[in-house]
Amino acid sequence: MAETQTDAERRRVLIAEDEALIRLDLAEMLVEEGYEVVGEAGDGETAVRLAEELKPDLVILDIKMPIMDGLAAAERIAGARIAPVIILTAFSQRDLVERARAAGAMAYLVKPFQKSDLVPAVEIALSRYSEVAALEAEVAGLTDRLEVRKAVERAKGALMTTYGMTEPQAFKWIQRTAMDHRMTMKEVAERILVETAGGEAPRPAP
């Protein structure tokens, strides 16, 4: 948020939307909330080029754009591990949400949206992207990575249900516990699942 983000923490955002008015509104909302808009594009091809050049912290892509659509651009940007992607979709395009996820999008926004919709989507995308990066750093193989992610997702759910944590808080607790006890995140997740299945969850540190 504008009042809590310092200059060092300010997230750099690239916007790609072919409708200039929506692009302007989006940029204004982001700036008001303390984000820095480092680039704007009206088509997917330009968005990919700018993402490669600017290395933003986040990319927001509209689905319907000329030259290259948002899904194709998301595949390129997410596939190259440049930045997390949020997809903009109209109500009539909700069937495209699964395709957006498959393309690597971390979150999506349904138009028309308000600032109260935008900020949570941004934070979710950044949080999920950091989770994926942490899991990828822990295990190299794709099969192992999927197994770890499944275990961590289930363990996060157990912590959220038992202690009322948010999803980012649950992940950070698993990550911190793994570091403190020199365990892998998969080992911590499996321990949480065993103990919660027995009716007793490990108590998070304050």
N, C-alpha and C positions, 0 to 999 in steps of 0.2 A: 504494500500500500504506500501511497505517497508520503505519509508521515513516518513510516517505519523504514523505508528503504533508504540506505545511505548511498552516496555516489559510488562507493566501491561495490555495493550489492546490486546496483541498478541493472535490471535485465535488459538486454538488447534484443529488440524484436523486428522481424522482417514481415511485412504485410503484402499479400498478393490477392487482389480483388479487382475484377475488371470494371466494376461500377464505382466511379470516382467518389460519389457521395458517401457510399458505404465505407470506402477506404478512408475518407476524411473523418467520418464519425468514429471509426475504429481507432485511428491514430490519436484523435483527441481523447478518447476514453483511456487509452493506454498511458498517454502522457500525464493525464490528470491523476492516474493511480501510481505514478512514479516510474513507469517503464520508459525506456528510450527507444523510439522508432528509428532504426538505422537505415531502413530502405523500404521502398514501396515498388510494387510491380503490378501491371495490368494483365499479365499472362503468365502461364506456368513456366515457359522456357526462360523468361527473364528472371522469374523467381528462383529457379535452380541456379542460374548464373550468379545472381546476387548472393544467394546462400553460400555458394562456394567461395566467393570473393570476401564477403563480410564476416562469415563465421558467426552468425547471431546466436543468442541463447535460445531463441524460439522462432518458429516460422508459422504464420497463420495463412492458410490457403483456402480460397474459395474453390468449390468443386467445379463449377462451370466457368471455364476461362478459355480464351482463344489460344491457338497454336499448340499448347499442351495443357490438358485439364489438371485440376488439383490433385486427383488421385495419382496420375502419372508423375507429377512433380513430387508428391509425397513419397512415392516409391524411390525416386532418385535421391531425395534429401535424407530420408530415413535410412535407406540402404547404404549411403556413404557415411552414416553416423555423424552428420553435420550438426543437427539440432533436433529437439522434439518438434513435432508438427501438430497443430490444431487444424481441423477441417471445418470450414463454414458450409452449412447445408441448409437449403430451404425445407419447409415442412413436406413439400411434395417429393423430396429426395431422400426421405428417411430410410428407404430401402438400400441406399448407398452407404449407410453407416458401417455395415459389416465389411464392405469392400474397402472403406476408409481404414478400418482397423487392420485389415489384411495388408494394406499398403504401408502400414507402419505408423499411422496416426495415433497419438497418445490421448487425444480428447477431441470432442467436436462441439460446435456451437450451432444451434438452430436459429435461423433468421426468421423474423426480426428478433434481435437480442438486446438486452440492456447491460449496463455496466455491472449490475449485480450478477449477471450470467457470465460475463467475460472473465472477471478476476478468478473465480473458482476454477474455470476451465484452464486458465493459464497456470495456476498453481498445481492443478492435477497433472497437467502435461509435464511440467518441470519435475514434479515429484516422481512420476512414473518413469521418466527418462533416467533420472539418477538411480532409481532402483534397478532398472535394466542394466545400466553401466556397472553397478556394483556386483550384480549377479554374473555378468560376463567376465568381470575381473577375477571372480572366484573360480569359475570353471571354464575351460576352453571349448570342450566338445558341445555341439548343439544338443545332442540327446541328453547329456548330463545337465546342461543348462535348463532344459525344459523340465526335467525332474526336480531340480532345485527350485525353479520358479513355482511349480505346482505346490511343493511342500511349504514354501514361504507364503504363498497366497492363502493356503489353508490355515497356517499358523497365525497370520495377520487377522484372519476372520475370528479365530479363537480368542485372541487378545482383545479385539474390538468388542466382541460379545461379552467377555468376562469383565473387562475393565473399562469399557466405554471409551476406548482410545479411538482416535481418528486413524485412517489408513496410513498417513505418513508417520504418525507417532508409533504405530505398531511396527512398521518397517524399521524405523530408527532404533527401537528397543531391541529388535532381533539383531540388527547390525552391531549395535554397541555391545550387547551381551556376547556375541561371537568374538569381537575384538578383545573384550575384557578377559574372557576365559580361554582365549586362543583356540576357539572352535570354529568350524565352518558354519555358515548361515544355515546350511541344510541340517547339520547336527542340532543346532539350536531349535530350528523349526520342528524337527522330528521329536525332540524332547518336549516341546510345548504341546504337540499333538497327543503324545502318549499321556502326559500328565493331565491335560484337559479331558481326555477320554475317560480317565479315572476319576474325574470330578474334582481334580485339584490342579489348578494352573500355577506355574511358577510366578511368584509375585514380582512385578516390575519394580525396579528401583525408582525412588521419587525423582 
